[in-house]
Amino acid sequence: MKQSHWFYEPVNPIKFGITDYFDIITKPIDLGTIKKKLNYNAYSNPNDFIDDFKQVFKNSYTYNGEHHEVSVCAKEIELAFEEAIKTQGLINFL
């Protein structure tokens, strides 16, 4: 998705001028970190992977609000992910 770049790396509060980010977001995670965890087989089960993936978007909604452009993009990706879980058979492992 074209706007998914928001989620590729950890949020840099200094870069974006959001110094309260870690006061509000207590479980930071991003897609790049998830990819690294997948590459290193750090997930012991599919639910841990799914929980991390969903946390990326939960963090966006929590910090930005649901109507912010970043959160709108997050919702699109989250819906596509949920559809992929169903259509790709991952749901069978949960």
C-alpha positions, 0 to 999 in steps of 0.5 A, a space after each residue: 500500500 502506498 502509505 505504508 511507509 509510516 510503519 516501516 521503522 520505529 517511530 522517531 519522536 525527535 524527528 517528528 516532534 512528538 516527544 510525548 510518544 513513549 509516554 503514551 505508547 508503551 508497546 512500540 512496534 513497527 513492521 521493520 521490527 516484525 520483519 526482523 523477528 520473522 527472519 530470526 524466528 523470534 515468534 513462537 506461535 502465529 498469535 504472537 506475530 498477529 498480536 505484534 502486527 495489530 499493535 502497530 495499528 493500535 499504537 497509531 490509533 492511540 497516539 494519532 486518533 482514528 481520523 488522522 491520515 496515518 491512522 486511516 492508512 493503518 486501518 486500510 492495512 489492518 483490514 487487508 491483513 485481516 483478509 489475508 489471514 482468512 484467505 491465506 489459511 493462517 486462521 487455521 493455525 490460531 
